[in-house]
Amino acid sequence: MQGLTFRCKPGAADALSRHGPISQGKRAGQAGGKAMQNLIVGHEAWLPRASPPPGIAFAREEGRIDVAEFIAVIRQSGLNRPVDDTERMATMLANSNLVVTARLADASRRLVGVARSVTDFAYCCYLSDLCVERERQRQGIGLALIAETKRIVGPGSMVLLLSAPAAMEYYPRTGMETVENGFTIRRDPA
């Protein structure tokens, strides 16, 4: 089933999305003082976005990605993670059951992006880390990693991502819905 395209206020697609995939809007705008979101709703609507850009190859690498590579790409992306604590970073990787990598599609196979998630593959997926090295940002790798994550977890699973403050403007442009009904128990400071 193909998605429909239209624009609406944030949250207005919730009732509509129960009736099938919906892709909302082509550009963000204003309506009644509220910013409009470009929502992509429904598994099928995300599938065309799950292809890596030219020169990039995606792979599932849970349990196989080297912690030093992971730390390097996180550092190069600017994502705030405990990169100076190798043991903690290794534990984060070891306990992630969905790790989609973006590598150069050449002989180097250099890691340039990662989408690290924890999921049950049936109902929920927490996309904990989405990072692309700075020089490769704005090339569609991040969006394609999100879409590939959604493709893998399937139509019955939602994808939840907590944004770093610097990326709060990015995610609504990807087609993800902004949610305001979350709660957290924060980790202890390091």
BELNOR-V303989 format. One record per pair of residues at least 6 apart in sequence whose C-alpha atoms are under 6 Angstrom apart, sorted by the first residue. I is the first residue (numbers start at 1). J is the second residue. D is the distance in whole Angstrom. If there is no record, write none. Layout:
i = (I:I)
j = (J:J)
d = (D:D)
This chain:
i = (3:3:3:3:4:4:5:5:5:6:6:7:7:8:9:10:10:21:21:22:22:23:23:23:24:24:25:28:28:29:29:30:38:39:39:39:40:43:46:49:49:50:50:50:51:52:55:55:56:56:56:57:57:57:58:58:59:59:60:60:61:62:62:67:71:73:76:77:77:77:77:96:96:97:98:99:99:100:100:101:101:102:102:103:103:103:103:104:112:112:113:113:114:114:115:115:116:116:116:117:117:117:118:118:119:121:122:122:123:123:124:124:125:125:126:126:126:127:127)
j = (21:22:23:45:22:23:23:24:25:24:25:24:25:36:36:36:37:41:42:40:41:39:40:41:38:39:38:36:37:35:36:36:175:175:176:177:175:155:147:144:147:144:147:148:144:144:104:105:103:104:105:102:103:105:101:102:100:101:99:100:99:98:99:90:83:133:133:131:132:133:134:117:118:118:117:115:116:114:115:113:114:112:113:109:110:111:112:110:132:133:131:132:130:131:129:130:127:128:129:126:127:128:125:126:125:153:156:157:156:157:157:158:158:159:159:160:161:160:161)
d = (5:5:5:5:5:5:5:5:6:4:5:5:4:6:5:6:6:5:4:6:5:6:4:6:5:5:5:5:6:6:5:6:5:4:6:6:5:5:6:5:6:5:5:4:6:6:6:5:6:5:5:6:5:5:5:5:6:5:6:5:5:6:5:6:6:6:5:6:5:4:5:6:5:5:5:6:4:6:5:6:5:6:5:5:5:4:5:5:6:6:5:4:6:5:6:5:6:6:5:5:4:5:6:5:4:5:6:5:6:4:5:5:6:5:6:5:6:6:5)
